[in-house]
Amino acid sequence: MPRGPSRSWPLETVRDRLQAILGKKDQRSFDGGKYRDVVLLVHTDEFHLDAEALASGLQKEVFAVRHGNLNRAFLLFSYDPKRQLYPFVELRLAA
């Protein structure tokens, strides 16, 4: 069990935090665009985030990338020993 107080993560809070991260990373030019695709991987080790619940909640969300420097983005969770995999959610980006 993690140390310290538990912290709840409502879907709106997760969405807003992801939007802030995506917005900041999208501002980068990544060496002037010499890459075919730029993929952002956001890892979370947050104990109280449920990958399945978030996948369901985030599937209808579209995240703005004003500069168009990101092609794809994923939210990656820590290893789930019950499922024996690293769960992830692909985030939908607005063109």
C-alpha positions in Angstrom: 0.0 0.0 0.0 1.4 3.4 -0.9 2.5 5.8 1.9 0.6 8.9 2.7 -3.1 9.8 2.2 -5.2 8.3 -0.5 -6.0 10.6 -3.4 -9.1 10.2 -5.5 -8.8 10.9 -9.2 -12.2 11.8 -10.8 -12.3 11.4 -14.5 -12.5 15.2 -15.0 -9.2 15.6 -13.0 -7.4 13.0 -15.0 -8.7 14.4 -18.3 -7.7 18.0 -17.4 -4.2 16.8 -16.3 -3.7 14.8 -19.5 -4.8 17.8 -21.5 -2.2 20.0 -19.7 0.5 17.4 -20.4 -0.5 17.0 -24.1 -0.7 20.7 -24.6 2.8 21.3 -23.2 4.4 18.5 -25.1 2.6 19.5 -28.3 4.4 22.9 -28.2 7.8 21.2 -28.9 8.9 21.0 -32.5 10.9 17.7 -32.2 13.8 18.8 -34.3 11.8 20.7 -36.9 9.5 17.9 -37.8 12.0 15.4 -39.3 10.1 12.5 -37.8 7.3 10.8 -39.6 5.3 10.3 -36.3 5.7 11.6 -32.8 4.1 9.4 -30.1 3.8 10.5 -26.5 3.7 8.0 -23.7 2.4 9.2 -20.4 3.2 6.7 -17.6 1.3 6.6 -14.3 2.0 4.6 -11.3 -0.9 6.0 -9.4 -2.3 3.3 -7.1 -5.9 4.5 -7.2 -6.3 4.8 -11.0 -8.2 1.9 -12.5 -7.1 1.2 -16.1 -10.4 -0.4 -17.2 -12.6 2.4 -15.7 -10.4 5.1 -17.3 -10.3 3.4 -20.7 -14.1 3.4 -20.6 -14.3 7.0 -19.5 -11.6 8.4 -21.8 -12.8 6.6 -25.0 -15.2 9.5 -25.9 -12.7 12.3 -24.9 -10.8 14.1 -27.6 -7.7 16.0 -26.6 -6.7 19.2 -28.4 -3.2 19.5 -29.9 -3.1 23.0 -31.3 0.3 22.8 -32.9 -0.2 19.3 -34.4 3.2 18.1 -33.4 1.9 14.9 -31.7 0.4 12.1 -33.9 -0.5 9.6 -31.1 -0.6 9.5 -27.3 -1.0 6.8 -24.8 -1.6 6.5 -21.1 0.4 3.6 -19.7 -0.3 2.0 -16.3 2.0 0.0 -14.1 2.1 -3.8 -14.4 -1.1 -5.6 -13.5 -0.2 -9.0 -12.1 -3.8 -10.2 -12.3 -3.9 -9.6 -16.0 -0.2 -10.1 -16.5 0.3 -7.1 -18.7 0.9 -3.3 -18.7 -2.5 -1.8 -19.4 -2.7 1.3 -21.6 -5.2 3.6 -23.2 -4.7 5.3 -26.5 -5.9 8.9 -26.3 -7.8 10.4 -29.1 -6.2 13.6 -30.5 -7.9 16.4 -32.4 -6.4 17.1 -35.7 
